[in-house]
Amino acid sequence: MPLTSSAFTAGHFWFLVRNFLRQGQAPPAQEIARVADIPVGGSLLFEYPARSPARVLVRVDEETFVAYEQQCTHLLFLLFPQAEQRQLHCPCHQGYFDLMTGRPLAGPPRRPLARVTLEVRDGSVYATGILCIVIIIVLQLWLFTATMNAYLGGDVAVPLPAALVSLVCLGLNAGLLRYLYGLEH
Ligand code: FES
């Protein structure tokens, strides 16, 4: 457990240091489409990064675009946008996701969709990154849960160091989330 926590922490340090060193550089961006080519309510499939599973771009209104992975988080069936209802539909088991947030609304899916961060400039829509907050939160929760289990199981040597590393992870995750939020806005 402490080893896992330490590896987790080291990974975050590496991520933050790398991004600190990259400060001042624009995040990698990829043009997806011309704004004029997608009508309000329309959608487009694209790959980002190249050769990754398909993602879907949806134009919600004149100003707003959203993009997500196109695979359902239940059993990876394909999702179909329903822009008027502000949702994405998975016909496999009637799963629904909120179009504005990617959160599951109904059916078997429990995990939100990974969101592609977007930027609109010079008449084009650009993908600028993948928002993986869900993964971070799940890992953080797992870390705390494992620490608690060790404590309740009576393993006295584990809880204190694991809890300390978990707190460090929490601080690092807060910085990471702030960075990701900055990418999206
Ligand atoms: S695969 Fe999408 S709801 Fe089951």
Residues whose N, C-alpha, C, O or C-beta is under 5 A from the ligand:
A	BS01	FES	C72 H74 L75 L76 F77 C90 C92 H93 Q94 G95 G107 P108 P109
